[in-house]
């Protein structure tokens, strides 16, 4: 079996869908599906519950992914050890990223990075900002792409590299030209409260005394967009030039006066020089969206 198929499986588990994994890995969605079928056939295990859309990992699939991570880590150590012995070391960049940036900004940056550094190995681990911080601090990952934190612990440093505007999204049937008009015309689908983007949204709503009716709280941008596309409400989400296209039947209105943006950057260990690979990633991110 090709080790790449296990890496594809891990990407599906980390990214949450076949489509997001395909974007992150630079593969077609059909290639990702084929890899998953090969793994299931080879090990005679049903990795996914395909009655859901998108398919979700089954209990057996979750257990298999954890074993696959061990195999991939061991294979990486073997590769790097052999490379050092033969004086041809392979450089690996271990990146952490919040889920909302995997299929957009990060995937575009990695595509640029692949063209300029074709031999660079990249691993991607997803998590919320507070989950990625200790991984950076303990050198489990080299850097993390996250929104600007309220505070940065002394052992870490955060460097801004991109900006992403927040927009109100609404079904075409909802009337209103400005953000406050649209927000007042339908139920509000709230982005998960513990995400830093949610803090920016709540601060702007409170500053402008915009009251919203928020019966639903969702932790996925794709999920929010899907609910809005079905006419179930309106929402505020980060949506920039590198974000995925909004579903049909959904329009966007700038959010905030002046427009609110979330600043994104790399979180790294303080007191250590940035590696050549991390610097290349940083420059690729800046090239996609340079903060003003």
C-alpha positions in Angstrom: 0.0 0.0 0.0 1.2 3.5 -0.8 2.0 5.6 2.3 0.4 8.6 0.5 -2.9 6.9 1.0 -2.5 7.0 4.7 -1.5 10.6 4.6 -4.6 11.3 2.5 -6.7 9.6 5.2 -5.1 11.7 7.9 -5.8 14.9 5.9 -9.5 13.9 5.5 -9.7 13.4 9.3 -8.0 16.7 10.1 -9.8 18.8 7.4 -13.2 17.3 8.0 -14.1 16.5 4.4 -12.8 14.9 1.2 -13.1 18.3 -0.6 -11.0 20.2 2.0 -8.4 17.4 2.1 -8.1 17.6 -1.7 -7.5 21.3 -1.6 -4.9 21.0 1.1 -3.0 18.1 -0.6 -3.3 19.5 -4.1 -5.3 16.5 -5.3 -8.6 16.1 -7.1 -11.5 15.0 -4.9 -11.8 11.9 -7.0 -8.2 11.0 -6.2 -8.9 11.4 -2.5 -12.0 9.1 -2.8 -9.9 6.6 -4.7 -7.3 6.6 -1.9 -9.9 6.0 0.7 -11.4 3.1 -1.3 -8.0 1.5 -1.6 -7.4 1.7 2.2 -10.8 0.2 2.9 -10.4 -2.6 0.4 -6.8 -3.4 1.6 -7.8 -3.6 5.3 -11.4 -4.7 4.9 -12.6 -1.9 7.1 -15.4 0.7 6.6 -13.7 4.0 7.5 -16.6 6.3 6.8 -20.3 6.6 7.5 -21.5 7.5 4.0 -25.1 8.0 5.1 -24.0 11.5 6.2 -23.1 14.4 3.9 -20.2 14.9 3.9 -19.2 11.3 5.0 -17.9 11.2 8.6 -15.4 8.8 10.2 -16.9 5.7 11.7 -15.7 4.4 15.1 -13.4 2.0 13.3 -12.2 4.8 11.1 -11.3 7.0 14.0 -9.3 4.1 15.6 -7.6 3.4 12.2 -6.6 7.1 11.8 -4.8 7.0 15.1 -2.8 3.9 14.1 -2.2 5.5 10.7 -0.7 8.6 12.3 1.8 6.3 14.1 2.7 4.6 10.9 3.2 7.9 9.0 5.3 9.3 11.8 7.5 6.3 11.8 7.8 6.4 8.1 8.8 10.1 8.3 11.5 9.3 10.9 12.8 6.6 8.6 12.9 8.9 5.6 14.6 11.7 7.6 17.1 9.3 9.2 18.1 7.8 5.8 18.3 11.2 4.3 20.7 12.4 7.0 22.8 9.2 6.6 23.1 9.8 2.9 23.7 13.6 3.2 20.4 14.3 1.5 18.2 15.3 4.4 14.5 16.1 3.7 13.1 19.2 5.3 9.7 18.9 6.9 7.6 21.9 7.9 5.0 21.1 10.5 2.1 23.5 10.3 -0.9 24.0 12.6 -3.9 25.8 11.4 -7.4 26.7 12.5 -10.0 24.8 10.5 -11.5 27.9 8.8 -8.3 28.5 7.0 -7.4 25.1 5.7 -9.4 25.1 2.5 -8.8 28.7 1.7 -5.7 30.8 2.6 -3.5 27.9 3.6 -4.2 25.7 0.6 -3.3 28.6 -1.7 -0.1 29.3 0.2 0.9 25.7 0.1 0.3 25.6 -3.7 2.8 28.5 -4.0 5.2 26.9 -1.6 5.2 23.6 -3.6 6.2 25.4 -6.8 9.1 27.2 -5.1 10.2 24.3 -2.8 9.2 21.1 -4.5 11.2 18.8 -2.1 9.7 20.3 1.0 7.5 17.9 3.1 4.6 19.6 4.8 2.4 18.2 7.6 -0.8 19.9 8.6 -2.6 19.7 12.0 -5.9 21.4 12.6 -7.2 22.7 15.9 -8.5 25.8 17.6 -6.0 28.5 18.5 -5.8 27.6 22.2 -5.2 24.0 21.1 -2.4 24.9 18.7 -0.5 27.2 21.1 0.9 24.5 23.4 1.9 22.4 20.4 4.0 25.3 19.1 5.4 25.9 22.6 6.4 22.2 23.0 7.9 22.0 19.5 5.3 19.5 18.3 4.7 21.8 15.3 6.9 24.5 13.8 4.3 27.2 13.5 0.5 27.8 13.5 -1.6 30.0 11.2 -4.1 31.6 13.5 -6.0 34.9 14.0 -4.4 37.6 16.1 -4.5 36.5 19.7 -5.5 38.8 22.6 -2.3 37.8 24.4 0.8 36.0 23.4 2.8 34.1 26.1 6.4 35.1 26.6 7.8 31.9 25.0 5.9 32.6 21.7 5.8 35.3 19.1 3.0 36.1 16.6 3.7 37.8 13.2 0.9 39.2 11.1 0.9 38.1 7.5 -2.6 38.5 6.1 -6.0 40.0 6.5 -9.4 38.6 5.9 -12.6 40.7 5.9 -15.8 39.7 7.7 -19.0 39.8 5.7 -22.7 39.3 6.3 -24.0 36.4 4.2 -27.7 36.1 3.5 -30.1 34.3 1.1 -31.0 36.4 -2.0 -34.6 36.5 -0.6 -33.5 38.6 2.4 -33.9 42.3 1.8 -31.5 45.0 2.9 -28.5 46.8 1.5 -26.4 47.4 4.6 -25.2 45.0 7.2 -27.5 46.2 9.9 -30.5 46.0 7.6 -29.7 42.4 6.6 -28.9 41.3 10.1 -32.3 42.6 11.3 -34.3 40.8 8.6 -33.8 37.2 9.5 -32.6 34.9 12.3 -28.9 35.1 13.0 -26.7 31.9 12.7 -23.9 32.5 15.2 -20.3 31.4 14.6 -19.0 29.4 17.5 -18.5 31.7 20.5 -15.1 30.4 21.5 -13.5 31.3 18.1 -11.6 34.6 17.9 -13.6 35.6 14.8 -16.7 35.4 17.0 -15.2 37.9 19.4 -14.7 40.4 16.7 -18.3 39.9 15.5 -19.8 40.3 19.0 -17.7 43.4 19.7 -19.0 45.1 16.5 -22.6 44.1 17.1 -22.4 45.5 20.7 -20.5 48.7 19.6 -23.3 49.5 17.1 -26.1 48.2 19.3 -27.3 45.8 16.7 -29.6 43.2 18.3 -29.8 39.8 16.6 -32.0 36.8 17.1 -29.6 33.9 17.3 -31.3 30.5 17.7 -28.4 28.5 16.2 -24.7 28.3 16.9 -22.5 26.4 14.4 -18.8 25.6 14.5 -18.2 25.1 10.7 -18.1 27.8 8.0 -19.4 25.3 5.5 -22.2 24.4 7.8 -23.2 28.1 8.3 -23.1 28.7 4.5 -25.2 25.7 3.9 -27.8 26.8 6.4 -27.9 30.3 4.9 -28.3 28.8 1.4 -31.4 26.9 2.6 -32.9 30.2 3.7 -32.7 29.4 7.4 -31.0 32.7 8.5 -28.2 35.1 8.0 -24.7 35.1 9.5 -21.3 36.9 9.7 -18.2 34.9 8.6 -14.6 35.6 7.5 -14.6 35.6 3.7 -11.6 36.8 1.7 -10.2 36.5 -1.8 -8.8 33.1 -1.1 -12.0 31.7 0.6 -14.2 29.2 -1.1 -17.0 30.5 -3.2 -20.3 31.0 -1.4 -23.1 28.6 -2.3 -25.6 29.6 -5.1 -28.3 31.8 -3.8 -26.2 33.5 -1.1 -24.9 37.1 -1.2 -22.4 38.9 0.9 -22.5 42.4 2.4 -19.5 44.1 4.1 -19.7 43.9 7.9 -18.8 46.8 10.1 -18.3 50.6 9.9 -15.5 50.7 9.0 -15.4 47.1 7.6 -14.1 44.6 10.2 -11.2 42.4 9.3 -9.5 39.6 11.2 -5.7 39.7 11.1 -4.0 36.4 10.5 -0.4 35.5 11.3 2.1 32.8 12.2 2.6 31.8 15.8 6.1 30.5 16.5 8.5 29.9 19.4 10.2 33.1 20.5 14.0 33.2 20.7 14.5 30.9 17.8 15.2 32.0 14.2 12.5 31.3 11.6 13.5 28.4 9.4 13.9 28.8 5.7 10.8 26.7 5.1 8.7 28.7 7.6 10.0 32.0 6.1 8.9 30.7 2.6 5.4 30.0 4.0 5.3 33.4 5.6 6.1 35.1 2.4 3.6 33.0 0.4 0.9 34.0 2.9 1.9 37.7 2.6 1.8 37.5 -1.1 -1.8 36.3 -1.0 -3.1 39.0 1.3 -0.7 41.6 2.6 -2.1 43.5 5.6 -2.3 47.3 5.1 
